[in-house]
Amino acid sequence: MARRKHRDSHGGSRGSWLRRNSEEGESDREELARLLAPHELAALGSYYWEGWARDAQLPPREAWRTWLIGAGRGFGKTRAGSEWVRDVARHDGNARIALVGANLAEVRNVMVEGDAGVLAAAPGALPPIYEPSLRKLTWENGAVAFLYSAGEPESLRGPQHSHAWCDEIAKWDNSNERAMSAWNNLQLTMRLGEQPRVLATTTPRANPLMRRPMEGAKAGKVVVARGRTTDNRSVLPADYLAAMIEQFQASGFGRQELDGELLDTIDGALWTRALLERCRIAPPPTISGMGAIFETPPPASGRRLGGGPGVEPEPEPISQDNAHPLPPSRLREGEWYRRIVVAVDPPTSARGDACGIVVAGLLTDGTAHVLADASVEKASPERWARAVAGAAAAWEADRVVAEANQGGAMVESVLRAADIHLPLKLVHASRGKVARAEPIAALYEAGRVRHAGLFAALEDQLCGLMAGGGYEGPGRSPDRADALVWALTELMLKGRGEPRVRST
């Protein structure tokens, strides 16, 4: 993927004049947001865009043909697009700019006439002449922008352009491949000037058109800027941010719409995004460290879930992957865990794959909760062993299951060195990862497994395990997913032909 750099037009990184005097790590933008009234902030951003804008909203420094801003809602994508169009028109009287949206109404109402549209991006300067009936904007120096609907791909046959701004490409209508036709036809019009350029702004969504620039990014042909809704906290209302985070933080929808992540679905995968969303329940409260002491110990007859004081999770990061949970005696009212297991998929080396560490619990009704993903990246044996011991202590686990196919004696000795009293069980796989995962996926389909929160990296790996064999997810190996399979096998598939085990 092409790396982003930014022009240095003010002696330092672009926009640095608003960041020079930070206090306790806070940018001057956030300080100004507290000191100025909303209309004053709007005026400041309008007249001094290059100083006010964040780096991801400014054009890349290196030569580029396609620039994609894939970010969460409210990030400032429309403003970035309209300011780029204004800058192009101001400096190039020969510019012929295409403004392409999902339909003409959105081009007019959002890209041109909207609060962050092209007309709003010209305070203090002579605005372009806007002729809605002709679908055209004309600047005093001769630059022209034309309005197009992606729903009418044939309208992009014939014209020529030097620049184009395509807004919300992920929502373009792809029935009868209209979206792809509009994109392809636009590319064929980009033949004016020395460096034709296309800016696409969108909240990512998995579809064929969205995959096109992402594939270009992997080949270094597209420059991608990413961002989250919370990056724009100095402008967005605080109550809006709080409400969105509270409502969507522990969901795939939040990853897509707030974090701006592309959550792709792979045909033939054992798990789908929709399946995981159906299996999701509210996450447990979190604390800043493991092994805390609580007022009421868990009852001897089981592990009580519910009640009790706890520190609420911080609103960021949205993903719950590495949060340290409260002990199970404080999780969910009226339910009990019969067993809690920590499962480990050790890496082959400290420089190789991650060490998958997943915590799961079995309820009295026979269903299971995935409680935590405590996996660690590029860790030495001592470090991942400490992470396992820490998770076991924090969750009061009654079993630690560790795969020992590679380095069995070493795995045991390293874990014993971290905690000699670990209730350790070594397991040796006789089947491949996918074959072992298939019966676990069936438990999800049957509604017998729940995810207590959002585990982004783990879920990405689950959605990459292919029926019939193979892995097409992120990274070289589904280490987190394999740990989950071991945990749920221990809890739910006892006596059903599970891999042979050896307790130690």
QUIDA-V616979 format. One record per pair of residues at least 6 apart in sequence whose C-alpha atoms are under 7 Angstrom apart, sorted by sequence separation. I is the first residue (numbers start at 1). GAP is how many residues later the second one is. D is the distance in whole Angstrom. If there is no record, write none. Layout:
i->I gap->GAP d->D
i->I gap->GAP d->D
This chain:
i->7 gap->6 d->7
i->8 gap->6 d->5
i->22 gap->6 d->6
i->89 gap->6 d->6
i->101 gap->6 d->5
i->111 gap->6 d->5
i->112 gap->6 d->5
i->113 gap->6 d->6
i->130 gap->6 d->6
i->131 gap->6 d->6
i->138 gap->6 d->5
i->173 gap->6 d->6
i->174 gap->6 d->7
i->190 gap->6 d->6
i->204 gap->6 d->7
i->216 gap->6 d->5
i->217 gap->6 d->6
i->248 gap->6 d->5
i->255 gap->6 d->6
i->256 gap->6 d->6
i->298 gap->6 d->6
i->347 gap->6 d->6
i->362 gap->6 d->4
i->416 gap->6 d->7
i->443 gap->6 d->6
i->465 gap->6 d->5
i->6 gap->7 d->7
i->7 gap->7 d->6
i->21 gap->7 d->7
i->45 gap->7 d->6
i->100 gap->7 d->7
i->110 gap->7 d->6
i->111 gap->7 d->6
i->112 gap->7 d->6
i->130 gap->7 d->5
i->137 gap->7 d->6
i->138 gap->7 d->7
i->172 gap->7 d->5
i->217 gap->7 d->7
i->256 gap->7 d->7
i->265 gap->7 d->7
i->347 gap->7 d->6
i->361 gap->7 d->6
i->362 gap->7 d->7
i->404 gap->7 d->6
i->464 gap->7 d->5
i->465 gap->7 d->6
i->6 gap->8 d->7
i->19 gap->8 d->5
i->33 gap->8 d->7
i->69 gap->8 d->7
i->119 gap->8 d->7
i->129 gap->8 d->6
i->130 gap->8 d->7
i->137 gap->8 d->5
i->265 gap->8 d->7
i->347 gap->8 d->5
i->360 gap->8 d->7
i->361 gap->8 d->5
i->376 gap->8 d->6
i->464 gap->8 d->5
i->465 gap->8 d->7
i->19 gap->9 d->5
i->128 gap->9 d->6
i->129 gap->9 d->5
i->136 gap->9 d->6
i->137 gap->9 d->6
i->213 gap->9 d->6
i->346 gap->9 d->5
i->360 gap->9 d->6
i->361 gap->9 d->7
i->464 gap->9 d->4
i->489 gap->9 d->7
i->18 gap->10 d->6
i->128 gap->10 d->5
i->129 gap->10 d->6
i->136 gap->10 d->5
i->345 gap->10 d->6
i->346 gap->10 d->7
i->360 gap->10 d->4
i->361 gap->10 d->7
i->463 gap->10 d->7
i->18 gap->11 d->6
i->128 gap->11 d->4
i->135 gap->11 d->6
i->136 gap->11 d->6
i->345 gap->11 d->5
i->359 gap->11 d->6
i->360 gap->11 d->5
i->128 gap->12 d->7
i->135 gap->12 d->5
i->344 gap->12 d->6
i->345 gap->12 d->7
i->359 gap->12 d->5
i->461 gap->12 d->5
i->344 gap->13 d->5
i->359 gap->13 d->5
i->460 gap->13 d->6
i->461 gap->13 d->6
i->343 gap->14 d->6
i->344 gap->14 d->7
i->358 gap->14 d->6
i->359 gap->14 d->6
i->460 gap->14 d->7
i->342 gap->15 d->7
i->343 gap->15 d->5
i->358 gap->15 d->5
i->342 gap->16 d->6
i->343 gap->16 d->6
i->357 gap->16 d->6
i->358 gap->16 d->6
i->342 gap->17 d->5
i->357 gap->17 d->5
i->358 gap->17 d->7
i->374 gap->17 d->7
i->461 gap->17 d->6
i->341 gap->18 d->6
i->342 gap->18 d->7
i->357 gap->18 d->4
i->341 gap->19 d->5
i->356 gap->19 d->5
i->462 gap->19 d->6
i->340 gap->20 d->6
i->341 gap->20 d->6
i->355 gap->20 d->6
i->356 gap->20 d->7
i->461 gap->20 d->6
i->340 gap->21 d->4
i->354 gap->21 d->7
i->355 gap->21 d->5
i->58 gap->22 d->7
i->150 gap->22 d->6
i->151 gap->22 d->6
i->308 gap->22 d->6
i->339 gap->22 d->6
i->340 gap->22 d->6
i->354 gap->22 d->6
i->355 gap->22 d->6
i->400 gap->22 d->7
i->404 gap->22 d->6
i->458 gap->22 d->5
i->57 gap->23 d->5
i->305 gap->23 d->6
i->306 gap->23 d->7
i->307 gap->23 d->6
i->339 gap->23 d->5
i->354 gap->23 d->4
i->400 gap->23 d->6
i->401 gap->23 d->6
i->402 gap->23 d->6
i->403 gap->23 d->6
i->404 gap->23 d->6
i->405 gap->23 d->5
i->458 gap->23 d->6
i->287 gap->24 d->6
i->304 gap->24 d->7
i->305 gap->24 d->5
i->306 gap->24 d->5
i->307 gap->24 d->7
i->337 gap->24 d->6
i->338 gap->24 d->6
i->354 gap->24 d->6
i->399 gap->24 d->5
i->400 gap->24 d->5
i->401 gap->24 d->5
i->402 gap->24 d->5
i->403 gap->24 d->5
i->404 gap->24 d->6
i->405 gap->24 d->7
i->153 gap->25 d->6
i->252 gap->25 d->7
i->285 gap->25 d->6
i->286 gap->25 d->6
i->303 gap->25 d->6
i->304 gap->25 d->5
i->305 gap->25 d->5
i->306 gap->25 d->4
i->307 gap->25 d->7
i->337 gap->25 d->5
i->338 gap->25 d->6
i->353 gap->25 d->7
i->398 gap->25 d->6
i->399 gap->25 d->6
i->400 gap->25 d->6
i->401 gap->25 d->6
i->402 gap->25 d->6
i->403 gap->25 d->6
i->156 gap->26 d->7
i->251 gap->26 d->7
i->285 gap->26 d->7
i->286 gap->26 d->6
i->303 gap->26 d->5
i->304 gap->26 d->7
i->305 gap->26 d->4
i->306 gap->26 d->3
i->307 gap->26 d->6
i->337 gap->26 d->4
i->338 gap->26 d->6
i->352 gap->26 d->6
i->401 gap->26 d->7
i->151 gap->27 d->6
i->163 gap->27 d->7
i->285 gap->27 d->6
i->286 gap->27 d->5
i->305 gap->27 d->4
i->306 gap->27 d->3
i->336 gap->27 d->6
i->337 gap->27 d->6
i->351 gap->27 d->5
i->153 gap->28 d->6
i->157 gap->28 d->6
i->161 gap->28 d->6
i->162 gap->28 d->6
i->285 gap->28 d->6
i->305 gap->28 d->5
i->306 gap->28 d->7
i->336 gap->28 d->6
i->350 gap->28 d->5
i->82 gap->29 d->7
i->150 gap->29 d->6
i->153 gap->29 d->4
i->156 gap->29 d->6
i->160 gap->29 d->5
i->161 gap->29 d->5
i->162 gap->29 d->6
i->180 gap->29 d->6
i->229 gap->29 d->5
i->305 gap->29 d->6
i->350 gap->29 d->5
i->355 gap->29 d->7
i->385 gap->29 d->6
i->389 gap->29 d->6
i->156 gap->30 d->6
i->159 gap->30 d->6
i->160 gap->30 d->6
i->161 gap->30 d->6
i->162 gap->30 d->4
i->179 gap->30 d->7
i->228 gap->30 d->6
i->229 gap->30 d->6
i->305 gap->30 d->5
i->350 gap->30 d->5
i->385 gap->30 d->5
i->389 gap->30 d->6
i->160 gap->31 d->6
i->161 gap->31 d->5
i->162 gap->31 d->6
i->169 gap->31 d->7
i->228 gap->31 d->4
i->298 gap->31 d->5
i->304 gap->31 d->6
i->305 gap->31 d->6
i->357 gap->31 d->7
i->434 gap->31 d->6
i->86 gap->32 d->7
i->150 gap->32 d->5
i->153 gap->32 d->7
i->160 gap->32 d->7
i->169 gap->32 d->7
i->170 gap->32 d->6
i->227 gap->32 d->7
i->228 gap->32 d->6
i->297 gap->32 d->7
i->304 gap->32 d->5
i->382 gap->32 d->7
i->386 gap->32 d->5
i->18 gap->33 d->6
i->78 gap->33 d->7
i->163 gap->33 d->6
i->164 gap->33 d->6
i->165 gap->33 d->6
i->166 gap->33 d->6
i->167 gap->33 d->6
i->168 gap->33 d->6
i->169 gap->33 d->6
i->170 gap->33 d->7
i->227 gap->33 d->6
i->303 gap->33 d->5
i->304 gap->33 d->7
i->381 gap->33 d->7
i->385 gap->33 d->6
i->17 gap->34 d->6
i->18 gap->34 d->7
i->162 gap->34 d->5
i->163 gap->34 d->5
i->164 gap->34 d->5
i->165 gap->34 d->5
i->166 gap->34 d->5
i->167 gap->34 d->5
i->168 gap->34 d->4
i->170 gap->34 d->6
i->290 gap->34 d->6
i->302 gap->34 d->6
i->303 gap->34 d->5
i->15 gap->35 d->6
i->16 gap->35 d->7
i->82 gap->35 d->5
i->83 gap->35 d->7
i->86 gap->35 d->7
i->162 gap->35 d->7
i->163 gap->35 d->6
i->164 gap->35 d->6
i->165 gap->35 d->6
i->166 gap->35 d->6
i->167 gap->35 d->6
i->168 gap->35 d->7
i->170 gap->35 d->5
i->289 gap->35 d->6
i->302 gap->35 d->6
i->303 gap->35 d->7
i->434 gap->35 d->5
i->14 gap->36 d->7
i->15 gap->36 d->4
i->82 gap->36 d->5
i->288 gap->36 d->6
i->302 gap->36 d->6
i->434 gap->36 d->7
i->14 gap->37 d->7
i->15 gap->37 d->6
i->79 gap->37 d->5
i->170 gap->37 d->7
i->286 gap->37 d->6
i->287 gap->37 d->6
i->15 gap->38 d->6
i->78 gap->38 d->6
i->79 gap->38 d->7
i->83 gap->38 d->6
i->286 gap->38 d->6
i->287 gap->38 d->6
i->78 gap->39 d->7
i->82 gap->39 d->6
i->170 gap->39 d->7
i->286 gap->39 d->4
i->287 gap->39 d->6
i->107 gap->40 d->7
i->170 gap->40 d->6
i->285 gap->40 d->6
i->286 gap->40 d->6
i->169 gap->41 d->7
i->284 gap->41 d->7
i->285 gap->41 d->6
i->104 gap->44 d->6
i->104 gap->45 d->5
i->440 gap->45 d->7
i->99 gap->46 d->7
i->103 gap->46 d->4
i->96 gap->47 d->6
i->97 gap->47 d->6
i->98 gap->47 d->6
i->99 gap->47 d->6
i->100 gap->47 d->6
i->101 gap->47 d->7
i->102 gap->47 d->6
i->103 gap->47 d->6
i->284 gap->47 d->6
i->93 gap->48 d->5
i->94 gap->48 d->6
i->95 gap->48 d->5
i->96 gap->48 d->5
i->97 gap->48 d->4
i->98 gap->48 d->5
i->99 gap->48 d->5
i->100 gap->48 d->5
i->101 gap->48 d->5
i->102 gap->48 d->5
i->103 gap->48 d->6
i->437 gap->48 d->6
i->93 gap->49 d->5
i->94 gap->49 d->5
i->95 gap->49 d->6
i->96 gap->49 d->6
i->97 gap->49 d->6
i->98 gap->49 d->6
i->99 gap->49 d->6
i->100 gap->49 d->6
i->101 gap->49 d->6
i->102 gap->49 d->6
i->433 gap->49 d->7
i->93 gap->50 d->4
i->100 gap->50 d->6
i->342 gap->50 d->6
i->92 gap->51 d->7
i->321 gap->51 d->7
i->322 gap->51 d->6
i->204 gap->52 d->7
i->321 gap->52 d->5
i->322 gap->52 d->6
i->6 gap->53 d->7
i->6 gap->54 d->5
i->7 gap->54 d->5
i->89 gap->54 d->5
i->203 gap->54 d->6
i->5 gap->55 d->5
i->6 gap->55 d->4
i->342 gap->55 d->7
i->4 gap->56 d->6
i->5 gap->56 d->5
i->204 gap->56 d->6
i->206 gap->56 d->6
i->341 gap->56 d->5
i->5 gap->57 d->7
i->203 gap->57 d->6
i->204 gap->57 d->6
i->205 gap->57 d->6
i->206 gap->57 d->6
i->340 gap->57 d->5
i->341 gap->57 d->6
i->342 gap->57 d->6
i->343 gap->57 d->6
i->344 gap->57 d->6
i->345 gap->57 d->6
i->346 gap->57 d->7
i->204 gap->58 d->5
i->205 gap->58 d->7
i->206 gap->58 d->5
i->340 gap->58 d->6
i->341 gap->58 d->5
i->342 gap->58 d->5
i->343 gap->58 d->5
i->344 gap->58 d->5
i->345 gap->58 d->6
i->206 gap->59 d->7
i->339 gap->59 d->7
i->340 gap->59 d->7
i->341 gap->59 d->6
i->342 gap->59 d->6
i->343 gap->59 d->6
i->344 gap->59 d->6
i->98 gap->63 d->7
i->97 gap->64 d->6
i->96 gap->65 d->5
i->97 gap->65 d->6
i->98 gap->65 d->6
i->99 gap->65 d->6
i->100 gap->65 d->6
i->101 gap->65 d->6
i->96 gap->66 d->5
i->97 gap->66 d->5
i->98 gap->66 d->4
i->99 gap->66 d->5
i->100 gap->66 d->5
i->101 gap->66 d->5
i->95 gap->67 d->6
i->96 gap->67 d->6
i->97 gap->67 d->5
i->98 gap->67 d->6
i->99 gap->67 d->6
i->100 gap->67 d->6
i->101 gap->67 d->7
i->327 gap->67 d->6
i->328 gap->67 d->6
i->250 gap->68 d->7
i->327 gap->68 d->5
i->102 gap->69 d->7
i->249 gap->69 d->5
i->250 gap->69 d->7
i->430 gap->69 d->6
i->102 gap->70 d->5
i->245 gap->70 d->6
i->249 gap->70 d->7
i->429 gap->70 d->6
i->102 gap->71 d->7
i->428 gap->71 d->6
i->427 gap->72 d->7
i->428 gap->72 d->6
i->427 gap->73 d->6
i->428 gap->73 d->6
i->427 gap->74 d->5
i->46 gap->75 d->6
i->426 gap->75 d->6
i->427 gap->75 d->6
i->47 gap->76 d->7
i->425 gap->76 d->7
i->426 gap->76 d->5
i->46 gap->77 d->7
i->425 gap->77 d->6
i->426 gap->77 d->6
i->425 gap->78 d->4
i->424 gap->79 d->6
i->425 gap->79 d->6
i->368 gap->80 d->6
i->369 gap->80 d->6
i->370 gap->80 d->6
i->371 gap->80 d->7
i->424 gap->80 d->6
i->367 gap->81 d->5
i->368 gap->81 d->5
i->369 gap->81 d->5
i->370 gap->81 d->5
i->371 gap->81 d->5
i->367 gap->82 d->6
i->368 gap->82 d->6
i->369 gap->82 d->6
i->370 gap->82 d->6
i->373 gap->82 d->7
i->369 gap->83 d->6
i->81 gap->84 d->7
i->401 gap->86 d->7
i->290 gap->100 d->7
i->291 gap->102 d->6
i->291 gap->103 d->5
i->290 gap->104 d->5
i->375 gap->105 d->7
i->358 gap->122 d->7
i->356 gap->123 d->5
i->357 gap->123 d->6
i->77 gap->124 d->6
i->353 gap->124 d->7
i->355 gap->124 d->6
i->356 gap->124 d->4
i->354 gap->125 d->6
i->358 gap->125 d->6
i->357 gap->126 d->6
i->358 gap->126 d->6
i->356 gap->127 d->5
i->360 gap->127 d->6
i->360 gap->128 d->7
i->362 gap->129 d->6
i->73 gap->130 d->6
i->65 gap->131 d->6
i->66 gap->131 d->6
i->67 gap->131 d->6
i->68 gap->131 d->6
i->69 gap->131 d->6
i->70 gap->131 d->6
i->71 gap->131 d->7
i->72 gap->131 d->5
i->65 gap->132 d->5
i->66 gap->132 d->5
i->67 gap->132 d->5
i->68 gap->132 d->5
i->69 gap->132 d->5
i->70 gap->132 d->5
i->71 gap->132 d->5
i->65 gap->133 d->6
i->66 gap->133 d->6
i->67 gap->133 d->6
i->68 gap->133 d->6
i->69 gap->133 d->6
i->70 gap->133 d->5
i->71 gap->133 d->7
i->320 gap->133 d->6
i->321 gap->133 d->7
i->70 gap->134 d->6
i->320 gap->134 d->5
i->321 gap->134 d->5
i->345 gap->134 d->6
i->319 gap->135 d->6
i->320 gap->135 d->6
i->321 gap->135 d->7
i->319 gap->136 d->7
i->319 gap->137 d->6
i->345 gap->137 d->6
i->345 gap->138 d->5
i->344 gap->139 d->5
i->343 gap->140 d->5
i->343 gap->141 d->7
i->343 gap->143 d->6
i->343 gap->144 d->5
i->342 gap->145 d->6
i->341 gap->146 d->6
i->75 gap->152 d->7
i->75 gap->153 d->6
i->75 gap->154 d->5
i->67 gap->155 d->6
i->68 gap->155 d->6
i->69 gap->155 d->6
i->70 gap->155 d->6
i->71 gap->155 d->5
i->72 gap->155 d->6
i->74 gap->155 d->5
i->66 gap->156 d->5
i->67 gap->156 d->5
i->68 gap->156 d->5
i->69 gap->156 d->5
i->70 gap->156 d->5
i->71 gap->156 d->4
i->72 gap->156 d->5
i->73 gap->156 d->6
i->75 gap->156 d->6
i->66 gap->157 d->6
i->67 gap->157 d->6
i->68 gap->157 d->6
i->69 gap->157 d->6
i->70 gap->157 d->7
i->71 gap->157 d->6
i->72 gap->157 d->5
i->75 gap->157 d->5
i->270 gap->168 d->7
i->279 gap->168 d->7
i->284 gap->168 d->7
i->56 gap->169 d->5
i->281 gap->169 d->7
i->283 gap->169 d->5
i->56 gap->170 d->7
i->271 gap->170 d->7
i->279 gap->170 d->7
i->280 gap->170 d->6
i->281 gap->170 d->6
i->282 gap->170 d->6
i->283 gap->170 d->4
i->270 gap->171 d->6
i->279 gap->171 d->5
i->280 gap->171 d->5
i->281 gap->171 d->5
i->282 gap->171 d->6
i->279 gap->172 d->6
i->280 gap->172 d->6
i->281 gap->172 d->6
i->280 gap->173 d->6
i->72 gap->184 d->7
i->73 gap->184 d->6
i->72 gap->185 d->5
i->73 gap->185 d->6
i->72 gap->186 d->4
i->72 gap->187 d->5
i->71 gap->188 d->7
i->72 gap->188 d->4
i->71 gap->189 d->4
i->70 gap->190 d->6
i->271 gap->191 d->6
i->272 gap->191 d->6
i->271 gap->192 d->5
i->270 gap->193 d->7
i->269 gap->194 d->6
i->269 gap->195 d->6
i->270 gap->195 d->6
i->269 gap->196 d->5
i->270 gap->196 d->6
i->266 gap->197 d->7
i->269 gap->197 d->4
i->270 gap->197 d->5
i->266 gap->198 d->7
i->268 gap->198 d->6
i->269 gap->198 d->6
i->268 gap->199 d->6
i->33 gap->201 d->6
i->250 gap->203 d->5
i->251 gap->203 d->6
i->30 gap->204 d->5
i->250 gap->204 d->5
i->29 gap->205 d->7
i->2 gap->215 d->6
i->1 gap->216 d->5
i->1 gap->217 d->5
i->1 gap->218 d->6
i->2 gap->218 d->5
i->1 gap->219 d->5
i->2 gap->219 d->7
i->4 gap->219 d->7
i->2 gap->220 d->6
i->3 gap->220 d->7
i->2 gap->221 d->5
